[in-house]
Amino acid sequence: MHPETLALHATRMADANAGAVTPALYLSTTFEREGDGSFAHGYIYARNGNPNRDLLEQALAALEGGFAGLAFSSGQAATMTLLLALRPGDHVVIPNDAYYGTPALLEELFHPWGLTYTRADLTNLDEVRQSIHENTRLIWIETPSNPLLKVADIEAIAGLAREAGAWCVCDNTWATPVLQRPLDLGCDVVMHSTTKYIGGHSDVLSGALIFREDGELYQRVRRLQTIGGAIAAPFDCWMLLRGLKTMTTRVRAQSENAGKIAQALAQHPGIEVVHYPGLESHSGHAVARRQMALFGAMLSIQVKGGQAEALAFTSRLKLVTRATSLGGVETLIEHRASVEGPTTATPPNLLRISVGLEHPDDLIGDFRQALDS
Ligand SMILES: *Cc1c(COP(=O)(O)O)cnc(C)c1O
């Protein structure tokens, strides 16, 4: 089945009560037991399972081509729960360019707890190879990466992980299963901040993990989800299922808009560089072309004139909103270095843009007027 059809089909819930076309919302925290002590519908208590969460987890698994999914209260909760499945003494390889919360978890929570980690440039396979130690249990991929849009070769890195006996995880938040399916390329787990494109409307905070197969890792993380309790709430699952229905169309249209904006900005004399994998000048263009259906709706620009001019430029924008986050239907721009704090390696003149569903000509017009004035 094509993803458009799957996104609609996999988000339906049979409703024997009313024949409702859209899923009912189950807010109950507890479920009735039969006289013999069994649970006729399989539900006991909402931390263990809930019909809206089950449906979301199954839909995400179907879209990523996985065995099962697990939904969490945020992307960070998903990452944290996955890392809790490792043991003190294990080692993790993570990208040197990544969503800043991933290394923050490793440094502030898991390093004191006993994990060690190495940050590597995932676009350099030799460097990845050299970062793998005897106790490496997990390699974390994020591609395209945040905020520099670096493109990692998923299939090659998943191969290195397999040789080393380590699990390979891909943060697929930016690409979504519409553009990239890491499980098909050999990854064991896909992670999502479903807050972004899957919700799609900047109104749900949530995360997910999708597993390629049943096994030790899935069983352990599923157990940690239940006992740790960082689960996605029923209404959030309901909202995400609604978001999923339009995800394929949104992501394609937003990616097309981003491509047009990247081209236009790359030609503007006020711009030092545009980081967008769809540009032929981008170092990851060939790999992106191979593993992505389209190049995504995220891009970063470096503005001539340093941080002061970058910030002044954002203040002259009229249609584009200055805010963090991404993946919603509205275009957002953000000065990443300010968000990431004094330890950041992000260039001070870098602005990250999450391209929305406005008409691309209106957006290009707004960027041009802000650059030219
Ligand atoms: C937002 C984001 C996260 C973290 O997700 P939250 O839902 O904010 O906890 C992780 N990875 C990437 C790539 C993100 O964009």
Ligand as a Chemical Component Dictionary entry (heavy atoms), coordinates in Angstrom:
data_LIG
# 
_chem_comp.id                   LIG 
_chem_comp.type                 NON-POLYMER 
_chem_comp.pdbx_formal_charge   0 
_chem_comp.three_letter_code    LIG 
# 
loop_
_chem_comp_atom.comp_id 
_chem_comp_atom.atom_id 
_chem_comp_atom.alt_atom_id 
_chem_comp_atom.type_symbol 
_chem_comp_atom.charge 
_chem_comp_atom.model_Cartn_x 
_chem_comp_atom.model_Cartn_y 
_chem_comp_atom.model_Cartn_z 
_chem_comp_atom.pdbx_ordinal 
LIG C1 C1 C 0 12.332 18.183 18.602 1  
LIG C2 C2 C 0 13.303 17.097 18.343 2  
LIG C3 C3 C 0 13.612 16.147 19.318 3  
LIG C4 C4 C 0 13.048 16.191 20.724 4  
LIG O1 O1 O 0 11.682 15.993 20.754 5  
LIG P1 P1 P 0 10.656 16.654 21.836 6  
LIG O2 O2 O 0 9.332  16.186 21.344 7  
LIG O3 O3 O 0 10.863 18.128 21.807 8  
LIG O4 O4 O 0 11.026 16.070 23.163 9  
LIG C5 C5 C 0 14.498 15.138 18.980 10 
LIG N1 N1 N 0 15.065 15.075 17.760 11 
LIG C6 C6 C 0 14.806 15.986 16.806 12 
LIG C7 C7 C 0 15.480 15.866 15.485 13 
LIG C8 C8 C 0 13.917 17.028 17.062 14 
LIG O5 O5 O 0 13.668 17.930 16.102 15 
# 
loop_
_chem_comp_bond.comp_id 
_chem_comp_bond.atom_id_1 
_chem_comp_bond.atom_id_2 
_chem_comp_bond.value_order 
_chem_comp_bond.pdbx_ordinal 
LIG C1 C2 SING 1  
LIG C2 C3 SING 2  
LIG C2 C8 DOUB 3  
LIG C3 C4 SING 4  
LIG C3 C5 DOUB 5  
LIG C4 O1 SING 6  
LIG O1 P1 SING 7  
LIG P1 O2 DOUB 8  
LIG P1 O3 SING 9  
LIG P1 O4 SING 10 
LIG C5 N1 SING 11 
LIG N1 C6 DOUB 12 
LIG C6 C7 SING 13 
LIG C6 C8 SING 14 
LIG C8 O5 SING 15 
# 
